[in-house]
Amino acid sequence: MLRGEITKAIRRALIQELAAVGYGRLSIEAVARRAGVSKTAVYRRWSSKLELVLETVVAAAGNKLPSLDTGSLRGDLSLLFQVVSHALRHPLASQIIPDLLAEAARNPTIDQTLQQVLRSKQQEIAGSLIVRAVQRGELPADIDPDAAVDLIVGPLYWRLAIARTPLTESYLETLADVVVAGLGVGSGLPRQRGAPVVG
């Protein structure tokens, strides 16, 4: 195999192995065996399984979403839900994401990397969806983009990764309606936060 093909094969094998055994039982030896390469070929590229996992996760998260500009917030949400649900419905994603989140609670390096990846993705979504809705006058200029994105992606993640409940086309359409209503309920809009609330 060419050098680039070896790297792709290792990354593919890592994802499959991670889905099969989880991070805790993951080994470089097993990844190399599944990829059909030597252990040295893996260590030549990554110094540890942690580095391999984090680099692969960051690379996967870096994949750009397709254009979501349909001309309306409702249309953008409907398309986004279709894209995200398709991605999270994949067996590998549905197994790997919960495992890595659980591992992040024990491993500060994984936690920090996942937080950075999530924040980056949130900014991407906010930039491609929330900002356009503000420009079209569908949302107020002082909307809190973090809260808005939480409202948009939270239900899908919960249903697919935590509750593991199947999604239907009708559910996704209903969810788009509910989120649009939630983002547009007068004083209930998630506006920019001021001073933190003291409990």
Disulfide bonds with the S-S distance in Angstrom:
none
